[in-house]
Amino acid sequence: MRCLIPLSLILALGCVPHSDNPLTAPGTEKIDSSILGTWFWKNDVESGYIHIGLDQKLESLRVLMLEIERDGELQVSEFSGHTSSLAGNKYLNLKWVRPLHEEIKGYMFVKYVVSPDSLGIALMDGDVVERAIEKGSLKGKVEKHGQSLSVRITEGQERLRKFILRKDKELFPEMKYVKKLELPNKTSE
């Protein structure tokens, strides 16, 4: 089982595509309850937790990620979103809540798999999306700002889903795994 590279590090190192449209509209599918819970990772540089629960008021997922670096600094990321299922594949449609990223206004897509003791997460490869936009096979905008790059998908929902299914293996090439945190069953006497 490979260790998870922190999401914030991935976002800082490369462009994570964002889409004006989710894969499925919020509320059209029941949220996949298998993803709910607390997941964790630990490596030589840091450790962290991903808490995934429901926001009953908004009828959406609430995802909190806490990273604890070796020097003790705590990083907090929060997302809201929902799950989508396409041809047996499962995806998260996530929007940043905090820290606010002005350049990422839409949905980020994360492919996931769940087992009883782990959660596999694959982030979308920005290079594949960038090439598709430049070739005209996917509507979107690629903007370069100095050394940073913003990849925005503007394609409509139906064509976006077809693109994701057709290019799934290229778009989500590497699954990283985190373990499920099992709290002890303590009964009070």
Beta strands, then each sheet from edge to edge (+ up, - down):
strand 1: 18-19
strand 2: 37-42
strand 3: 46-55
strand 4: 60-69
strand 5: 74-86
strand 6: 89-98
strand 7: 108-114
strand 8: 118-123
strand 9: 140-145
strand 10: 148-153
strand 11: 176-180
sheet 1: 1+ 10+ 9-
sheet 2: 2+ 3- 4+ 5- 6+ 7- 8+ 11- 2+
end
